[in-house]
Amino acid sequence: MIFTTLLFVLGAFTLASFWEEFRNWLKEVVTKVKKIIKRAVIGFKIFVKKMGEAIKEISKNYSQNEEGRWHETVVSREISESEVPADILEKAKRQQGIEVDVTEELELQLKG
């Protein structure tokens, strides 16, 4: 019983820690992208991708220029599998080498 409770607490901590770190990274990304493109970021999508022994977090940031043309600025970083919650890791492993959209999961974490 204690072991199960401990696993649950550790799992909840990993999940909360992952989303907190992801959110902080995303804030930093948006700030840097705004400085580089000298425009507001209108929207973004968030992905994870299994790359060998690591996971790549990917932020695709969208903006428009004066003519109304859309631009996509992509920023990514690699993290270890141990930093990723089990459900997200499983999705990434099933789609080895393919970007998995986790935007909705992040939105739910931001609202919660």
N, C-alpha and C positions, 0 to 999 in steps of 0.2 A: 504494500500500500504506500509506504513512504517512498519507495523507488519510483512508482508510477506518478506520484505527486511531484517528485523532484524532476522527472522527465517532462511533465506538463509545464512546470514553472520554467525550466530551461528552454523548452520549445517556445513558450510565450515570450521569454526574454529575447531569444534569437529573432523571432518574428518582429517584435517591437523595435529591436536594435537595427535590423535590416531596413525597415521602412523609415526609421528616423535618419539613418545614415544616407539612405537614398534621397530623402527629402532635402537634407542639407546639401548633398552633392548637386541636386537639381537646382536649388536656389543659386548656388555658386555658378553653375553652368549658364543659367538664364542671365545672370548679371554680367558674366564675361561675354556672352554672345551679344548682348545689347551694346556693350562697349565696342566690340569689333565691328558689328554691322551698322552701328549708329542709328538703330531703329528699335522700336518696341517689338518684343516677341509676342506674336498674336496667339500662338498655340503651340503645343508640343505633344509628342507621343513618346512613350517609354517602352523599351524593349529589353529583353535579356536574350543572350545567345550562348549556347554551350560551345566552348572552344577548347578542345583537348581537356586538360585538367582544370581549366579556369572557366569562369563565367564572365561574359562581357556585358556590362550595363551600357545601354545606348539611349541617348536623348536626341530626338529629331525635333528641332526648333523651327517654327515657321514664322516668316515675316513678309511684308510687302514693300516694294520700292515705290518711288514717286509715280511711276507709270502703272502701278497696280499689279506688277508681276510678282508672283510668289517666289520666295526663296526658302530653301531648306538648309539649315546648318546642323551638321551631325557632330556630336561629341560622344566619346565612349571612354570607358576605363575597364580594366580587368580586376576582378575580385576572386577570392578563392571560393570553392564550393561550400566550405564550412560556414561562410558568412550568409548563405542564401537559405531562406526557409524551405522546408522539405517540399511543399506543394509547388513552389516556383521552380525549384531545382528539378523536380520530376517533369514538369512541362518542358523545361529547357532540354533535358536529356532525351525526351521523346522526339524532339524536333532538332536533334544534333546538327549544328551548323546553320540552323535557320532562326531568324529573329522571332521571338515570341512576344506579342504585345501584352504588356502588364499595366497599361495605362489605367484601366478600370480598377484594378486592385489598388493602385496608388491613390486614385481618387477616393476610394472607400476608406483608405487609411487616413487621408487628409480630413475627411468629414468626421471620422470617428474619434 
